[in-house]
């Protein structure tokens, strides 16, 4: 008991920030070819691409992996975007602005013209691990 109290006091004294984990499960992948490109951001201005967010967390994993764990996140509000980069060229291929590869977002918002807003995909990450299931969609 003394150790637990001491450890808690040490965390408070050092100003340690609590961390949590996010588990993203993918569904409706049409193949295991290529790579999955995942982006987790807390910055609405950087959603969905994360390219201009120095604090975004990105992962690239083989498309055969349908569960991706992201550790070390600070509790807060986030949004996830995912692309199924089937040809492995590092980007979402489009034709006339329409995605030719799979994509998905946290909360699985409805589709309109263009990607959803951050507010439609956002979720709160607090304390323990959180889970998001992302349905991958294909337009071609």
N, C-alpha and C positions, 0 to 999 in steps of 0.2 A: 504494500500500500504506500509506503514511504517513497518508493521508486516512482510510482505512477504520479503522485502529487508533485514530486520534484521535477519530473519530466514535463508536466503541465506548466509548472512555474517557469521552467527554463524556456519553454516555447513563448510564454507571455513576455518574459523579460527580453528575449531576443527579437521580438516582433515578428516571429515566423508567421507566414501567411498560410492558412489552411489550403490544402490541395485536394483535388478529387479526380475521378476517372470518368471517362465517357466511353460507352460501348456502342458502336454503330453496327447494326445488322442490316445487310443488303438483301433485298428480295427481287425477284423477277429478272435476274441476269439472263440474257439469252445465250451466253456462251462463257466459257472460261478462258477465252483468248484475250491477250493483251493485259492491260493494267487498270487498276482502280486508282483514281486520283481523288483524294479526299481533302477538303479544306474546312477547318473549324475557325470561325472568327467571331469576335465580340464587337467588331466595328461595322456598323451598318453601311458606311461608305465603301467598304472593301468587299461587300457581298455582291455576287457569289464567287468572284474570282480569287480573292485574297492576295493578288499580286502586289498591291500597294500597302499591305498591312504587315509591318515588321513583327507584330505579336501573334499573327495567325499561326496555326499549327497545320501543317500539311503532311500527308502521307501518300506514298505510292506503293501499292502492294499488288502482287499477282491477282488477276481476276478470279482465280480459284479460291481466294480467301474471301469469305462472305461475312466475317465478323472482324471488325477493326477496333482495337482498343487504343484510346488516347489517354495517357496518364499525365499527371502534373498540371492539370488545369486549375486555375483559381476559380472559386465559386463566382457565378455571374450569369449574364444573359449572353447566349451564343446562338449561332446558326451554322448549319452544316450544308455544304454542297458537295456533290459527288459526280464524277464523270466516269463512264466505262470507256476508256481509251483502247478500243479493240485492236487498233493497228499499232499501238505503242509509240506514236509519234510525239507524245507529250502534250497534246492539246485536244480540245473538242472540235472535231471536224464538222463543218457546216456546208450546206448548199443553199445559196440565196438567203443566208441568215438562219436557216432551219437546221437544227442539230441532226447529224447523220449517225451519231453515236449515242449511247445511253447516258442519261443524266438523272439526278434526283436531289431532293432537298429534305432537310429535317421537317417534320410535321406533314410531309407529303402534300403541300398546298396544291390547289387546282391550277391548271395551266391556262395562261392567257397569251398575250403577245409578249414575248420576252420572258426573262426569268422573274420569279416572284420577288417581292420586296423582302427585306430583312425581317420586317414585322410578321410576315406570313410564315416564316420558317423559324423564328426565334423560339427558344425554350430556356428555362432557368436551370442552371446547374448548381446544386447546393449540397454541401456535406458529402454524403456517400456517393457511390457510383450512380450514374444515370444511364439510361438506355434510350436510343433512338432507332427506330426501324425506318429505313429509307427504301422506298420502292423505286427501282430503276425503270425509266420510261424510254421508249424508242419511238421515234416518229417515222422512220424509214425501215 
